[in-house]
Amino acid sequence: MRTDNRNVKNTVISIYFILIVLAILLFTVFRSLNVFTENTFYVFLGAFLMMVLFHAVASYFEYDSDGDKISVINKGLILTEYINYREKHVEFIRNELVGFKFRSFIIYKSLTLILKSKDGTTRNERFNVTLVKRRKRRYVRQSLGKTIKLNKKKNQDN
């Protein structure tokens, strides 16, 4: 199964644009009307924090479980064609998957994969799935659950 959230990119770019225009508009209005002259710093700090928070949440997610290996990619949405600054790519054999967990915080959703290495230790790999639609997260959950079920069945047979 193959899924991603590439259709979200235009929405993210639009939101970035709106936030920047809103910050410039607030700056000019506050400057010309002398409104909130003492609190202008806090207003801009709030706008900056909103942009940083949105930047942390906005990411591209791709899941591919076709073939013998499962591939999961997470990377930023802005400037990824020029600078590969937030890419996380994990590719593993189906037998290495021990478990997974979807976590949902207030404005952030993550997928944690628990993978077993050849020497028997486990490692956790976390991916940002905030902008992935619920239906696609459900498909990923079903695919990973099926893989774990097959792995347990193989381990019991051996």
Phi, psi and omega in degrees: 000143183229130179209155177202180179234044184291340180288352181278344187302316180296323178295318181296316178298320178297319180293319175303313181300314180297318179296320179292316178297320179297319179295318179294318179297315178299319180298313182290321180293315180295324181291317185282326183265356183055038178265140179054041182297326179278333184255011181299321180302317182292325178295315179289327176296320177296318178295320178295317178297324177296319179294318180295318179297316179294323178296322179291327183277326186282110176209158179269138180230134177224134180233130181222114180244021176283137178091198183280338183248152174253132181239130179232128182234136174228128177207166181290162181262334183259134176066016182289340177287335185255317183233123180268080193261341182226028185279137174228119184234123177234128178231127184214158177285147183305326182293340182282344182284121180258321182193175177206160180209129172266130177240139181235114175260190185297309182235013184222135177235139182225156174242124177249123176259133177254114186244143179257130179271176184293332180273004174097352178279157179249152176224150179254134175239123184250138181231145179275119179238029185298315185268010176274132181297154183301320180297318180290325175296323178295320177296318178296318178299317179295318181295315179293322177297319178296320179295317179295320179299317178294323178295318179296319180296318179295319180294325179289326179289330181276000000 
